[in-house]
């Protein structure tokens, strides 16, 4: 029984997926920029998770690391969102943005772990995009091997 039409669900999935990818890239960039090479373990976890997206048979740390990283990302997203002046005065906008963040940062990345029988192209694509955005964002922020920022 569908509560909403398929087009609305598709729009929600696209909005949440884009939000998740953008936030993973942005937050990883900020972490790399602020902490530099000290934050290499952060990038290494996401690089390992990215490799395990394409080779699930070797995934021994995928489940616990993915759960922890997803929950931490959602908590940081919610904190940043609630501190934002744009949504600070609008409780309905805050609720919707936090819900989209939960969907984007917790449910989508963990969907293959929550429902292993439903692993398909969409969940693999979203996981690959999230984890790739985290690795690339950190690399751009930390600039390993490119020397100091000006």
Secondary structure, 3 states (H helix, E strand, C coil): CCCCCHHHHHHHHHHHHHHHHHHHHHHHHHHHHHHHHHHHHHHHHHHHHHHHHHCHHHCCCHHHHHHHHHHHHHHHHHHHHHHCCCCCCCHHHHHHHHHHHHHHHHHHHHHHHHCHHHCCHHHHHHHHHHHHHHHHHHHHHHCCCCCCCC
